[in-house]
Amino acid sequence: MLCSLDEAVVRCQNMPSTTPFKRSSEGMDVIAEIKVRSPAEGQLATGVTTETVVARAKDYVTAGACILSVLTEPEKFEGSLDYLAAVKACVGKTSAVMRKDFLLDLYQLYEARLHGADGALLIARMLDDKTLEQMLRTASELGLFVLLEAFDGEDLRRMAPYASDQVLLGLNCRDLTTLKIDPKRFAEFADHFPSGAIKVAESGIHSVEEAVQIHAMGYDMALIGTLLMKTGHPGQTVFDITTKTAVSRS
């Protein structure tokens, strides 16, 4: 534990304001992920250091990524809070940075903020109603945006009241139990989002062409990790997705 909860609350009060994510006026925005390992895909990068993580973050920003997502879970994903802090120190106010982890209690939100996070992932299915509301309220007080993740229509119905310009609603097409991906879920649940929600497609995007197809279904953003970690040209892939999906949002 970095410090006690009481200490974390005080320290967060003295921190500079968070950086808002900046959406493009056209095309699909990319939440570009730094992920060393995936339980489903295995090792995605070797020889990872803070320096290589920072270099990748710079590449994502230059290519036009809307948000940088940094895995901090150390066992299954080989992530680190140190990576989160290093990425934020590198990009500063030029880009929003999100902590991606299994966040289950309020302390983890303060921990994220103290390491430079501007936002955090919350998985709705892992949190009961009371805890979810507490987590969302605390995130708002800390100035953190939230990517609230769903897996089916029932999750989306439960999440609907929380949708806002600071609470993005994501649909993950990967089953957390079996780890299998079903890309057809993007089309199946595209109309289950509440009106006006910022819709995020998560997992299962293996190419620029698939991103184009998913954007046409009405998704505003895509959280992409494995594709970017495996390709030899991650920045170009981010750029291609944002430009090839460019259509008016009017």
Residue pairs with C-beta under 8 A, 6 or more apart in sequence:
1 107
2 8
2 111
2 114
3 11
5 106
5 107
5 110
8 107
8 110
8 111
8 114
9 110
11 114
12 110
12 113
12 114
12 142
15 113
15 114
17 143
18 96
18 113
18 117
18 118
18 119
18 142
18 143
18 144
18 145
19 92
19 93
19 94
19 95
19 96
19 97
19 118
20 96
20 118
20 145
21 66
21 67
21 95
21 96
21 118
21 119
21 145
22 66
22 96
23 29
23 66
23 198
23 220
23 221
24 64
24 66
24 242
25 249
26 246
26 247
26 248
26 249
27 215
27 241
27 242
27 243
27 244
27 245
27 246
27 247
28 211
28 212
28 214
28 215
28 219
28 220
28 221
28 222
28 241
28 242
28 245
29 66
29 67
29 220
29 221
29 222
29 242
30 64
30 65
30 66
30 221
30 222
30 224
30 238
30 241
30 242
31 65
31 66
31 67
31 68
31 69
31 98
31 147
31 200
31 221
31 222
31 223
31 224
32 60
32 63
32 65
32 67
32 68
32 69
32 224
32 228
32 234
32 238
33 68
33 69
33 70
33 71
33 100
33 223
33 224
33 225
33 228
33 229
34 53
34 56
34 57
34 68
34 69
34 70
34 71
34 83
34 87
34 225
34 229
35 44
35 45
35 71
35 77
35 79
35 225
35 226
35 229
36 43
36 44
36 45
36 48
36 71
36 77
36 78
36 79
36 229
37 43
37 44
37 45
37 76
37 77
37 78
38 44
38 77
38 225
38 226
39 76
39 77
39 179
40 174
40 179
40 181
41 226
44 225
44 226
44 229
44 230
45 52
45 229
48 78
50 82
50 83
50 86
53 70
53 83
53 86
53 87
54 86
54 87
54 90
56 234
57 68
57 87
57 90
57 91
57 95
58 90
58 91
59 234
59 235
60 68
60 95
60 228
60 234
60 235
60 238
61 68
61 91
61 94
61 95
62 235
63 234
63 235
63 236
63 237
63 238
63 239
63 242
64 238
64 239
64 242
65 95
65 238
66 96
66 221
67 95
67 96
67 97
67 98
67 119
67 221
68 87
68 91
68 95
68 96
68 97
68 98
69 97
69 98
69 100
69 121
69 223
69 225
70 79
70 83
70 84
70 87
70 97
70 98
70 99
70 100
71 77
71 78
71 79
71 83
71 100
71 101
71 225
72 79
72 80
72 81
72 83
72 84
72 99
72 100
72 101
72 112
72 115
73 79
73 100
73 101
73 102
74 80
79 100
79 101
81 111
81 115
84 97
84 99
84 112
84 115
84 116
84 117
85 115
85 116
87 97
87 116
88 97
88 115
88 116
88 117
88 118
89 116
91 97
96 118
96 119
96 145
97 116
97 117
97 118
97 119
98 117
98 118
98 119
98 120
98 121
98 145
98 147
99 112
99 115
99 117
99 119
99 120
99 121
100 120
100 121
101 108
101 112
101 120
101 121
102 123
102 126
103 109
103 112
103 120
103 121
103 122
103 123
103 135
104 126
104 127
104 131
105 131
106 134
106 135
106 138
108 120
109 120
109 135
109 138
109 139
109 142
109 144
110 138
110 142
112 120
112 144
113 142
113 143
113 144
117 144
118 143
118 144
118 145
119 144
119 145
119 146
119 147
120 139
120 144
120 145
120 146
120 147
121 146
121 147
121 149
122 132
122 135
122 136
122 139
122 146
122 147
122 148
122 149
123 149
124 132
124 148
124 149
124 150
124 155
124 158
124 159
125 149
125 150
125 151
125 155
125 176
127 135
129 158
132 162
135 146
136 146
136 148
136 162
136 167
139 145
139 146
140 166
145 166
145 167
145 168
146 166
146 167
146 168
147 168
147 170
147 200
147 223
148 159
148 162
148 167
148 168
148 169
148 170
149 155
149 170
149 171
149 172
149 202
150 156
150 158
150 159
150 169
150 170
150 171
150 172
150 189
151 171
151 172
151 175
151 176
152 185
152 189
153 189
153 192
156 169
156 171
156 189
156 192
156 193
156 194
157 192
159 169
160 169
160 193
160 194
160 197
163 169
163 193
163 194
163 196
163 197
163 198
165 198
168 197
168 198
168 199
168 200
168 221
169 193
169 194
169 197
169 198
169 199
169 200
170 199
170 200
170 201
170 202
170 223
171 185
171 186
171 189
171 193
171 199
171 200
171 201
171 202
172 202
172 203
173 181
173 182
173 183
173 184
173 185
173 186
173 201
173 202
173 203
173 204
174 180
174 181
174 202
174 203
174 204
175 181
175 182
181 203
181 204
182 204
183 204
183 210
186 201
186 204
186 214
186 217
186 219
187 217
190 199
190 217
190 218
190 219
191 218
193 199
193 218
198 220
198 221
199 218
199 219
199 220
199 221
200 219
200 220
200 221
200 222
200 223
201 214
201 219
201 221
201 222
201 223
202 222
202 223
203 223
204 210
205 211
205 214
205 222
205 224
205 227
206 226
206 227
207 227
208 237
208 240
208 241
208 244
211 222
211 224
211 241
211 244
211 245
212 241
212 244
212 245
214 222
215 222
215 245
215 247
222 241
224 237
224 238
224 241
227 237
228 234
228 237
228 238
231 237
